[in-house]
Amino acid sequence: MTLEARTREAVRAELERLVDAYGEVPVDRETVTNEPDLFSAGRELAEEGWLGEAGAWVENEAGEILLVRHEGAPDTWGTPGGAHDPGEGLADTARRAVRETTGVECDLTSLYFARWKTVVNAADDDERLHMLTVEFEAAATSEDVSAGADGVLEACWFGTLPDRLHEVPARKVADDGE
């Protein structure tokens, strides 16, 4: 079986597990073309069993939202999350990534975002792989925050959301406001 077929099936199966556990979610589909070096790095990860990435919109009992700023985008705030580790489901990835990036433990309550991305090699458009990015809603089970992961500049609770949000949490805010 080709890498494209294996990653397509892995993404399909994981999305099916998530929908069974958390309910239906609209799935954005996107195709991107990566330069050969970037595609090669993604191919290596996919061959090891990497599925994509996951994060969570974490709310505490006071109704505050947990957000982080990263070195790569220091002027915007996003949900804590990170890359999938082979052998775990994306729900496990989200819980682990929240804990590693912020020190906060959480319970996932629902799935609100899914993007199935097809990645094409710019040097050979017949070479493709698939990945999944998901975002959960979650309830904090602890509240002490510490920016713990490499590249995380700051992690904190917000009662009033900042103006500059990354794309996915900004979409959530816009969708919830409708």
GROMACS elastic network, one bead per residue, 0.5 to 0.9 nm:
[ bonds ]
;  ai    aj funct       b0    kb
    1     4     6  0.82075   500
    1     5     6  0.62131   500
    1     6     6  0.64487   500
    2     5     6  0.51699   500
    2     6     6  0.61510   500
    2     7     6  0.85764   500
    3     7     6  0.59648   500
    3     8     6  0.83062   500
    3    43     6  0.80568   500
    3    46     6  0.77679   500
    3    47     6  0.71999   500
    3   127     6  0.85681   500
    3   128     6  0.76742   500
    3   129     6  0.64820   500
    3   130     6  0.88774   500
    4     7     6  0.53224   500
    4     8     6  0.59769   500
    4     9     6  0.85339   500
    4   127     6  0.73193   500
    4   128     6  0.53813   500
    4   130     6  0.66295   500
    5     8     6  0.50821   500
    5     9     6  0.60979   500
    5    10     6  0.85316   500
    5   128     6  0.89770   500
    5   129     6  0.78699   500
    5   130     6  0.86030   500
    6     9     6  0.52317   500
    6    10     6  0.60918   500
    6    11     6  0.86228   500
    6    47     6  0.89982   500
    6   129     6  0.84042   500
    6   130     6  0.86915   500
    7    11     6  0.60276   500
    7    12     6  0.84124   500
    7    46     6  0.70456   500
    7    47     6  0.86378   500
    7    49     6  0.83159   500
    7    50     6  0.87178   500
    7    51     6  0.73840   500
    7   129     6  0.59277   500
    7   130     6  0.52158   500
    7   131     6  0.70227   500
    8    11     6  0.52787   500
    8    12     6  0.60961   500
    8    13     6  0.85916   500
    8   118     6  0.86471   500
    8   129     6  0.70957   500
    8   130     6  0.54001   500
    8   131     6  0.77582   500
    9    12     6  0.50128   500
    9    13     6  0.60115   500
    9    14     6  0.85122   500
    9   130     6  0.88211   500
   10    13     6  0.51866   500
   10    14     6  0.60999   500
   10    15     6  0.85125   500
   10    49     6  0.86343   500
   10    51     6  0.71981   500
   10   130     6  0.85351   500
   10   131     6  0.86727   500
   11    14     6  0.51800   500
   11    15     6  0.60197   500
   11    16     6  0.84909   500
   11    51     6  0.65692   500
   11    52     6  0.86808   500
   11   116     6  0.76784   500
   11   130     6  0.68822   500
   11   131     6  0.62924   500
   11   132     6  0.61377   500
   12    15     6  0.52280   500
   12    16     6  0.61589   500
   12    17     6  0.87302   500
   12   116     6  0.89931   500
   12   132     6  0.89757   500
   13    16     6  0.50768   500
   13    17     6  0.62658   500
   13    18     6  0.87081   500
   14    17     6  0.50561   500
   14    18     6  0.61944   500
   14    19     6  0.86329   500
   14    51     6  0.85023   500
   14    89     6  0.71860   500
   14    90     6  0.75605   500
   14   132     6  0.86119   500
   15    18     6  0.50721   500
   15    19     6  0.61420   500
   15    20     6  0.85555   500
   15   114     6  0.83558   500
   15   132     6  0.80527   500
   16    19     6  0.51656   500
   16    20     6  0.61384   500
   16    21     6  0.86362   500
   17    20     6  0.51079   500
   17    21     6  0.62162   500
   17    22     6  0.85554   500
   17    89     6  0.89027   500
   18    21     6  0.50712   500
   18    22     6  0.57688   500
   18    23     6  0.73461   500
   18    24     6  0.85272   500
   18    89     6  0.88249   500
   18    90     6  0.81381   500
   18    91     6  0.76922   500
   18   111     6  0.77297   500
   19    22     6  0.51942   500
   19    24     6  0.52044   500
   19    25     6  0.70411   500
   19   111     6  0.79651   500
   20    23     6  0.58598   500
   20    24     6  0.78785   500
   21   110     6  0.85734   500
   22    25     6  0.85301   500
   22   108     6  0.88561   500
   22   109     6  0.73270   500
   22   110     6  0.51805   500
   22   111     6  0.58012   500
   23   110     6  0.73356   500
   23   111     6  0.71802   500
   24   111     6  0.79423   500
   24   112     6  0.87532   500
   25   111     6  0.66049   500
   25   112     6  0.60907   500
   25   113     6  0.65057   500
   25   114     6  0.69194   500
   26   112     6  0.79554   500
   26   113     6  0.69095   500
   26   114     6  0.67279   500
   26   115     6  0.85924   500
   27   113     6  0.70909   500
   27   115     6  0.54669   500
   27   116     6  0.67240   500
   28   113     6  0.81822   500
   28   114     6  0.62241   500
   28   116     6  0.61642   500
   28   117     6  0.82035   500
   29   114     6  0.86661   500
   29   115     6  0.57396   500
   29   117     6  0.58588   500
   29   118     6  0.78242   500
   30   115     6  0.71980   500
   30   116     6  0.63803   500
   30   118     6  0.62309   500
   30   119     6  0.84999   500
   31   116     6  0.85599   500
   31   117     6  0.56204   500
   31   119     6  0.58795   500
   31   120     6  0.72964   500
   32   117     6  0.72716   500
   32   118     6  0.63575   500
   32   119     6  0.51040   500
   32   120     6  0.61198   500
   32   121     6  0.88251   500
   33    39     6  0.83672   500
   33   118     6  0.84788   500
   33   119     6  0.57607   500
   33   121     6  0.58623   500
   33   122     6  0.56133   500
   33   125     6  0.82263   500
   34    37     6  0.79703   500
   34    38     6  0.59330   500
   34    39     6  0.53910   500
   34   119     6  0.67103   500
   34   120     6  0.60712   500
   34   121     6  0.54000   500
   34   122     6  0.55851   500
   34   123     6  0.86891   500
   35    38     6  0.55205   500
   35    39     6  0.60372   500
   35    40     6  0.85563   500
   35   120     6  0.86883   500
   35   121     6  0.63145   500
   35   122     6  0.51684   500
   35   123     6  0.70832   500
   36    40     6  0.59157   500
   36    41     6  0.86286   500
   36   121     6  0.58955   500
   36   122     6  0.60613   500
   36   123     6  0.59390   500
   36   124     6  0.84841   500
   37    40     6  0.50844   500
   37    41     6  0.64035   500
   37    42     6  0.87770   500
   38    41     6  0.51854   500
   38    42     6  0.63484   500
   38    43     6  0.86163   500
   38   121     6  0.86007   500
   39    42     6  0.50093   500
   39    43     6  0.60082   500
   39    44     6  0.86519   500
   39   119     6  0.76709   500
   39   120     6  0.75206   500
   39   121     6  0.57201   500
   39   122     6  0.81047   500
   39   128     6  0.87105   500
   39   129     6  0.88957   500
   40    44     6  0.62652   500
   40    45     6  0.87340   500
   40   121     6  0.82637   500
   41    44     6  0.52337   500
   41    45     6  0.64569   500
   41    46     6  0.87292   500
   42    45     6  0.51197   500
   42    46     6  0.60752   500
   42    47     6  0.85369   500
   42    50     6  0.87272   500
   42   119     6  0.87922   500
   42   129     6  0.82722   500
   43    46     6  0.50464   500
   43    47     6  0.60561   500
   43    48     6  0.86899   500
   43   128     6  0.87611   500
   43   129     6  0.73193   500
   44    47     6  0.51664   500
   44    48     6  0.65135   500
   44    50     6  0.88448   500
   45    48     6  0.52034   500
   45    49     6  0.66279   500
   45    50     6  0.53791   500
   45    51     6  0.84719   500
   45    86     6  0.88982   500
   46    49     6  0.50577   500
   46    51     6  0.67191   500
   46    52     6  0.86512   500
   46    86     6  0.89730   500
   46   129     6  0.77426   500
   46   130     6  0.85107   500
   46   131     6  0.84412   500
   47    50     6  0.72408   500
   48    86     6  0.66938   500
   49    84     6  0.89460   500
   49    85     6  0.78161   500
   49    87     6  0.73553   500
   50    53     6  0.86953   500
   50    83     6  0.81335   500
   50    84     6  0.59254   500
   50    85     6  0.61128   500
   50    86     6  0.51650   500
   50    87     6  0.84564   500
   50   131     6  0.81619   500
   51    83     6  0.83621   500
   51    84     6  0.61184   500
   51    85     6  0.80103   500
   51    86     6  0.75079   500
   51    89     6  0.87126   500
   51    90     6  0.79459   500
   51   130     6  0.78321   500
   51   131     6  0.53092   500
   51   132     6  0.60962   500
   51   133     6  0.83584   500
   52    82     6  0.87153   500
   52    83     6  0.60279   500
   52    84     6  0.55304   500
   52    85     6  0.87115   500
   52    90     6  0.80829   500
   52   130     6  0.84986   500
   52   133     6  0.56208   500
   52   134     6  0.84366   500
   53    81     6  0.72978   500
   53    82     6  0.55042   500
   53    84     6  0.50595   500
   53    85     6  0.88409   500
   53    90     6  0.70289   500
   53    93     6  0.72723   500
   53    94     6  0.78994   500
   53   131     6  0.81680   500
   53   132     6  0.65852   500
   53   134     6  0.66177   500
   53   135     6  0.87416   500
   54    80     6  0.86778   500
   54    81     6  0.54744   500
   54    82     6  0.57517   500
   54    83     6  0.65978   500
   54    84     6  0.69524   500
   54    90     6  0.59192   500
   54    91     6  0.72967   500
   54    92     6  0.87417   500
   54    93     6  0.59401   500
   54    95     6  0.86790   500
   54    97     6  0.77480   500
   54   132     6  0.82924   500
   54   133     6  0.56328   500
   54   135     6  0.56736   500
   54   136     6  0.78676   500
   55    79     6  0.62935   500
   55    80     6  0.55133   500
   55    82     6  0.63266   500
   55    83     6  0.88808   500
   55    90     6  0.87269   500
   55    91     6  0.85439   500
   55    93     6  0.75813   500
   55    95     6  0.77024   500
   55    97     6  0.68932   500
   55    98     6  0.69531   500
   55   133     6  0.83255   500
   55   134     6  0.65816   500
   55   136     6  0.63622   500
   55   137     6  0.88221   500
   56    66     6  0.88814   500
   56    79     6  0.58588   500
   56    80     6  0.60776   500
   56    81     6  0.63938   500
   56    94     6  0.61362   500
   56    95     6  0.77833   500
   56    97     6  0.87576   500
   56    98     6  0.70894   500
   56   106     6  0.89665   500
   56   108     6  0.77809   500
   56   111     6  0.88183   500
   56   134     6  0.83995   500
   56   135     6  0.51655   500
   56   137     6  0.55561   500
   56   138     6  0.61983   500
   57    65     6  0.69067   500
   57    66     6  0.69323   500
   57    67     6  0.79375   500
   57    78     6  0.88114   500
   57    79     6  0.56782   500
   57    80     6  0.75292   500
   57   135     6  0.71533   500
   57   136     6  0.61054   500
   57   138     6  0.59256   500
   57   139     6  0.84677   500
   57   169     6  0.75450   500
   58    64     6  0.82555   500
   58    65     6  0.56744   500
   58    66     6  0.54461   500
   58    67     6  0.81260   500
   58    79     6  0.77618   500
   58    80     6  0.83341   500
   58    98     6  0.85603   500
   58   106     6  0.71787   500
   58   107     6  0.87155   500
   58   108     6  0.84283   500
   58   136     6  0.82353   500
   58   137     6  0.60702   500
   58   139     6  0.55617   500
   58   140     6  0.60374   500
   59    62     6  0.79013   500
   59    63     6  0.57162   500
   59    64     6  0.54781   500
   59    66     6  0.64280   500
   59   106     6  0.88285   500
   59   137     6  0.78812   500
   59   138     6  0.62737   500
   59   139     6  0.51609   500
   59   140     6  0.58365   500
   59   157     6  0.85210   500
   60    63     6  0.53652   500
   60    64     6  0.55167   500
   60    65     6  0.67087   500
   60    66     6  0.79475   500
   60   138     6  0.87320   500
   60   139     6  0.59870   500
   60   141     6  0.77177   500
   60   142     6  0.82018   500
   60   143     6  0.71432   500
   60   157     6  0.83691   500
   61    64     6  0.74196   500
   61   139     6  0.78607   500
   61   140     6  0.75292   500
   61   141     6  0.89812   500
   62   159     6  0.80660   500
   63   158     6  0.86389   500
   63   159     6  0.67890   500
   64   157     6  0.56668   500
   64   158     6  0.50373   500
   64   160     6  0.76322   500
   64   161     6  0.86795   500
   65    79     6  0.87784   500
   65   156     6  0.81934   500
   65   157     6  0.53153   500
   65   158     6  0.51001   500
   65   159     6  0.66016   500
   65   160     6  0.84020   500
   65   161     6  0.76727   500
   66    78     6  0.86876   500
   66    79     6  0.68751   500
   66    80     6  0.75430   500
   66   102     6  0.84951   500
   66   104     6  0.88968   500
   66   140     6  0.88946   500
   66   145     6  0.87870   500
   66   155     6  0.71054   500
   66   156     6  0.56743   500
   66   158     6  0.63607   500
   67    77     6  0.59591   500
   67    78     6  0.53757   500
   67    80     6  0.62309   500
   67   102     6  0.87787   500
   67   154     6  0.83487   500
   67   155     6  0.57422   500
   67   156     6  0.57772   500
   67   157     6  0.64068   500
   67   158     6  0.73135   500
   67   161     6  0.89708   500
   68    76     6  0.84812   500
   68    77     6  0.54300   500
   68    78     6  0.53798   500
   68    79     6  0.60755   500
   68    80     6  0.59391   500
   68   101     6  0.81446   500
   68   102     6  0.78846   500
   68   147     6  0.79877   500
   68   152     6  0.68685   500
   68   153     6  0.74197   500
   68   154     6  0.55426   500
   68   156     6  0.66006   500
   68   157     6  0.89448   500
   69    72     6  0.85235   500
   69    73     6  0.68599   500
   69    74     6  0.55852   500
   69    75     6  0.73544   500
   69    76     6  0.62660   500
   69    78     6  0.64300   500
   69    79     6  0.86810   500
   69    80     6  0.87981   500
   69   151     6  0.85876   500
   69   152     6  0.59293   500
   69   153     6  0.54697   500
   69   154     6  0.52931   500
   69   155     6  0.65867   500
   70    73     6  0.54212   500
   70    74     6  0.53843   500
   70    75     6  0.85197   500
   70    76     6  0.81011   500
   70    77     6  0.78817   500
   70    78     6  0.83628   500
   70   150     6  0.88418   500
   70   151     6  0.54825   500
   70   153     6  0.53201   500
   70   154     6  0.72971   500
   71    74     6  0.52357   500
   71    75     6  0.89987   500
   71   150     6  0.89246   500
   71   151     6  0.51796   500
   71   152     6  0.62820   500
   71   153     6  0.61659   500
   72   151     6  0.75664   500
   72   152     6  0.89969   500
   73    76     6  0.58655   500
   73    77     6  0.80637   500
   73   166     6  0.87465   500
   74    77     6  0.77454   500
   74   153     6  0.74589   500
   75   164     6  0.70573   500
   75   165     6  0.87338   500
   76   162     6  0.84403   500
   76   163     6  0.83396   500
   76   165     6  0.51906   500
   76   166     6  0.59716   500
   77   162     6  0.74053   500
   77   163     6  0.87202   500
   77   164     6  0.62428   500
   77   166     6  0.58570   500
   77   169     6  0.86324   500
   78    81     6  0.87181   500
   78   164     6  0.88955   500
   78   165     6  0.58568   500
   78   166     6  0.51239   500
   78   167     6  0.81176   500
   78   168     6  0.78578   500
   78   169     6  0.64255   500
   78   170     6  0.86204   500
   79    98     6  0.84955   500
   79   135     6  0.85182   500
   79   165     6  0.89301   500
   79   166     6  0.81251   500
   79   168     6  0.83248   500
   79   169     6  0.67387   500
   80    94     6  0.81393   500
   80    97     6  0.67031   500
   80    98     6  0.52115   500
   80    99     6  0.86383   500
   80   100     6  0.89686   500
   80   101     6  0.64018   500
   80   102     6  0.72569   500
   80   155     6  0.83350   500
   81    93     6  0.78051   500
   81    94     6  0.58018   500
   81    95     6  0.82043   500
   81    96     6  0.82017   500
   81    98     6  0.55954   500
   81    99     6  0.89509   500
   81   100     6  0.87178   500
   81   101     6  0.72886   500
   81   135     6  0.83682   500
   82    93     6  0.71044   500
   82    94     6  0.70528   500
   82    96     6  0.83922   500
   82    97     6  0.52038   500
   82    98     6  0.79552   500
   82   100     6  0.89737   500
   82   101     6  0.83203   500
   83    93     6  0.71076   500
   83    94     6  0.86930   500
   83    97     6  0.77379   500
   84    87     6  0.87041   500
   84    88     6  0.72427   500
   84    89     6  0.77760   500
   84    90     6  0.64746   500
   84    92     6  0.85521   500
   84    93     6  0.54263   500
   84    94     6  0.83123   500
   84    97     6  0.87513   500
   85    88     6  0.60385   500
   85    89     6  0.83577   500
   85    90     6  0.86879   500
   85    93     6  0.69850   500
   86    89     6  0.82097   500
   88    91     6  0.80716   500
   88    92     6  0.59134   500
   88    93     6  0.66054   500
   89    92     6  0.52436   500
   89    93     6  0.63313   500
   89    94     6  0.88813   500
   90    94     6  0.61806   500
   90    95     6  0.86933   500
   90   132     6  0.88485   500
   90   133     6  0.85732   500
   90   134     6  0.74918   500
   91    94     6  0.51721   500
   91    95     6  0.64417   500
   91    96     6  0.86465   500
   91   108     6  0.75936   500
   91   134     6  0.86570   500
   91   135     6  0.89994   500
   91   136     6  0.80139   500
   92    95     6  0.52439   500
   92    96     6  0.60444   500
   92    97     6  0.83967   500
   93    96     6  0.51724   500
   93    97     6  0.58550   500
   93    98     6  0.84598   500
   94    97     6  0.51491   500
   94    98     6  0.60901   500
   94    99     6  0.85636   500
   94   108     6  0.84088   500
   94   134     6  0.84981   500
   94   135     6  0.77524   500
   94   136     6  0.76074   500
   95    98     6  0.53216   500
   95    99     6  0.62913   500
   95   100     6  0.86756   500
   95   105     6  0.71023   500
   95   106     6  0.64703   500
   95   107     6  0.75077   500
   95   108     6  0.75597   500
   95   138     6  0.89955   500
   96    99     6  0.51410   500
   96   100     6  0.60276   500
   96   101     6  0.85119   500
   96   105     6  0.83915   500
   97   100     6  0.50199   500
   97   101     6  0.58748   500
   97   102     6  0.82009   500
   97   149     6  0.88197   500
   98   101     6  0.53779   500
   98   102     6  0.57912   500
   98   103     6  0.70029   500
   98   104     6  0.63106   500
   98   105     6  0.70115   500
   98   106     6  0.77096   500
   99   102     6  0.54777   500
   99   105     6  0.55021   500
   99   106     6  0.79417   500
   99   148     6  0.85354   500
  100   103     6  0.57996   500
  100   104     6  0.80221   500
  100   147     6  0.81783   500
  100   148     6  0.59776   500
  100   149     6  0.58922   500
  101   104     6  0.82076   500
  101   146     6  0.76133   500
  101   147     6  0.55937   500
  101   150     6  0.80861   500
  101   152     6  0.68532   500
  101   155     6  0.77963   500
  102   105     6  0.86209   500
  102   144     6  0.83468   500
  102   145     6  0.53592   500
  102   148     6  0.58410   500
  102   149     6  0.76235   500
  102   152     6  0.86772   500
  102   154     6  0.85617   500
  102   155     6  0.59537   500
  102   156     6  0.80591   500
  103   142     6  0.84014   500
  103   143     6  0.82005   500
  103   144     6  0.67991   500
  103   145     6  0.54398   500
  103   146     6  0.53999   500
  103   147     6  0.70748   500
  103   148     6  0.67975   500
  104   140     6  0.68701   500
  104   141     6  0.74223   500
  104   142     6  0.54807   500
  104   143     6  0.57738   500
  104   144     6  0.63451   500
  104   145     6  0.60299   500
  104   146     6  0.79786   500
  105   139     6  0.86536   500
  105   140     6  0.59532   500
  105   141     6  0.53812   500
  105   142     6  0.53325   500
  105   143     6  0.76828   500
  106   138     6  0.60461   500
  106   139     6  0.54014   500
  106   142     6  0.70277   500
  107   137     6  0.86636   500
  107   138     6  0.53727   500
  107   139     6  0.52763   500
  107   140     6  0.64615   500
  107   141     6  0.68256   500
  108   111     6  0.80736   500
  108   136     6  0.63198   500
  108   137     6  0.59582   500
  108   139     6  0.64766   500
  108   140     6  0.88123   500
  109   136     6  0.71268   500
  109   137     6  0.55945   500
  109   138     6  0.51383   500
  109   139     6  0.69481   500
  110   135     6  0.87996   500
  110   136     6  0.55498   500
  110   137     6  0.51777   500
  110   138     6  0.70793   500
  111   114     6  0.79111   500
  111   134     6  0.74406   500
  111   135     6  0.61026   500
  111   137     6  0.61030   500
  111   138     6  0.89743   500
  112   134     6  0.78101   500
  112   135     6  0.59754   500
  112   136     6  0.56385   500
  112   137     6  0.66735   500
  112   172     6  0.79161   500
  113   133     6  0.79481   500
  113   134     6  0.54268   500
  113   135     6  0.50107   500
  113   136     6  0.69946   500
  113   168     6  0.77522   500
  113   172     6  0.83607   500
  114   132     6  0.69725   500
  114   133     6  0.56570   500
  114   135     6  0.66197   500
  115   131     6  0.82751   500
  115   132     6  0.57098   500
  115   133     6  0.51495   500
  115   134     6  0.64920   500
  116   130     6  0.70736   500
  116   131     6  0.59411   500
  116   133     6  0.66519   500
  116   134     6  0.88211   500
  117   129     6  0.83773   500
  117   130     6  0.56836   500
  117   131     6  0.52924   500
  117   132     6  0.61664   500
  117   133     6  0.79176   500
  118   128     6  0.67121   500
  118   129     6  0.58473   500
  118   131     6  0.66414   500
  118   132     6  0.89610   500
  119   127     6  0.84956   500
  119   128     6  0.54368   500
  119   129     6  0.52887   500
  119   130     6  0.60530   500
  119   131     6  0.77554   500
  120   123     6  0.87178   500
  120   124     6  0.76641   500
  120   125     6  0.56223   500
  120   126     6  0.74174   500
  120   127     6  0.60278   500
  120   129     6  0.68138   500
  120   130     6  0.89456   500
  121   124     6  0.52601   500
  121   125     6  0.53595   500
  121   126     6  0.75229   500
  121   127     6  0.55915   500
  121   128     6  0.62081   500
  121   129     6  0.87058   500
  122   125     6  0.59070   500
  122   127     6  0.86546   500
  123   127     6  0.85356   500
  124   127     6  0.56079   500
  124   128     6  0.85870   500
  125   128     6  0.70354   500
  135   168     6  0.81468   500
  135   169     6  0.89596   500
  140   143     6  0.65745   500
  142   145     6  0.86477   500
  143   157     6  0.86662   500
  145   148     6  0.88905   500
  145   155     6  0.65925   500
  145   156     6  0.63752   500
  145   157     6  0.81238   500
  146   154     6  0.79761   500
  146   155     6  0.65194   500
  146   156     6  0.80640   500
  147   150     6  0.85903   500
  147   152     6  0.59857   500
  147   153     6  0.67785   500
  147   154     6  0.55448   500
  147   155     6  0.52390   500
  147   156     6  0.83587   500
  148   151     6  0.88137   500
  148   152     6  0.69954   500
  148   153     6  0.89668   500
  148   154     6  0.89385   500
  148   155     6  0.87547   500
  149   152     6  0.56596   500
  149   153     6  0.88159   500
  150   153     6  0.83877   500
  152   155     6  0.74105   500
  158   161     6  0.56863   500
  158   162     6  0.77307   500
  161   164     6  0.85948   500
  161   165     6  0.83304   500
  162   165     6  0.68030   500
  164   170     6  0.82559   500
  165   168     6  0.81062   500
  165   169     6  0.63394   500
  165   170     6  0.54021   500
  166   169     6  0.59734   500
  166   170     6  0.59999   500
  166   171     6  0.86369   500
  167   170     6  0.51330   500
  167   171     6  0.61121   500
  167   172     6  0.87293   500
  168   171     6  0.51034   500
  168   172     6  0.63245   500
  168   173     6  0.87901   500
  169   173     6  0.62257   500
  169   174     6  0.85865   500
  170   173     6  0.51623   500
  170   174     6  0.62107   500
  170   175     6  0.85671   500
  171   174     6  0.50119   500
  171   175     6  0.59349   500
  171   176     6  0.84074   500
  172   175     6  0.50435   500
  172   176     6  0.59233   500
  172   177     6  0.84054   500
  173   176     6  0.51690   500
  173   177     6  0.60998   500
  173   178     6  0.88775   500
  174   177     6  0.51623   500
  174   178     6  0.66351   500
  175   178     6  0.54608   500
